Amino acid sequence: MDAILMPFNIGGSILVPGSGMHWATMVVYPKLGRIEYVDSGPAWGNPSAWHVVAAFLNRYFREAYGCDYPHRWTFFDHRDNAPQQSDGSACGYFALMAVDHIMDELPLAYTMADIANFRRRVALSIINGRIAD
């Protein structure tokens, strides 16, 4: 897979109570010039954040290779077909599940019912120091 997987936090600050925090995932396919946005809570997300990612990648390309990126970035928003959370706290797990499924080239087909098992996998990965199956 030729992709850069980027879970990221949208807005909010732990220093400002009530400011809200939300996790989503950007998937960058540099060879295709494509950036995809996967978000489990479309009302909370900010798909325009892809402009920031594109600007960062363009700057990196110029600094690393001394020329402009050869493609114009295209954007695909998965908010209409991405699995959706039904609570206000599972967004981080949904972002990680998106990364997990994309890395394994699986469809984005998971639900809130899968969160408990995924939490156990994350905990086992941390405890054992390696990614659990």
Number of C-alpha atoms within 10 A of each C-alpha: 8 10 16 14 19 16 20 14 17 17 13 13 12 9 7 8 8 9 10 12 17 21 23 27 25 26 21 23 17 16 10 13 15 17 22 19 23 27 30 28 23 16 8 17 20 16 21 11 13 21 13 10 15 19 12 11 16 19 16 15 15 12 11 9 10 10 12 12 16 11 12 11 19 13 18 14 16 17 18 12 12 21 20 18 20 12 9 10 12 18 23 18 21 29 22 19 22 28 22 14 14 16 14 10 10 10 10 17 12 16 15 14 9 13 16 10 10 17 14 12 15 17 14 15 14 12 11 10 9 10 12 14 8
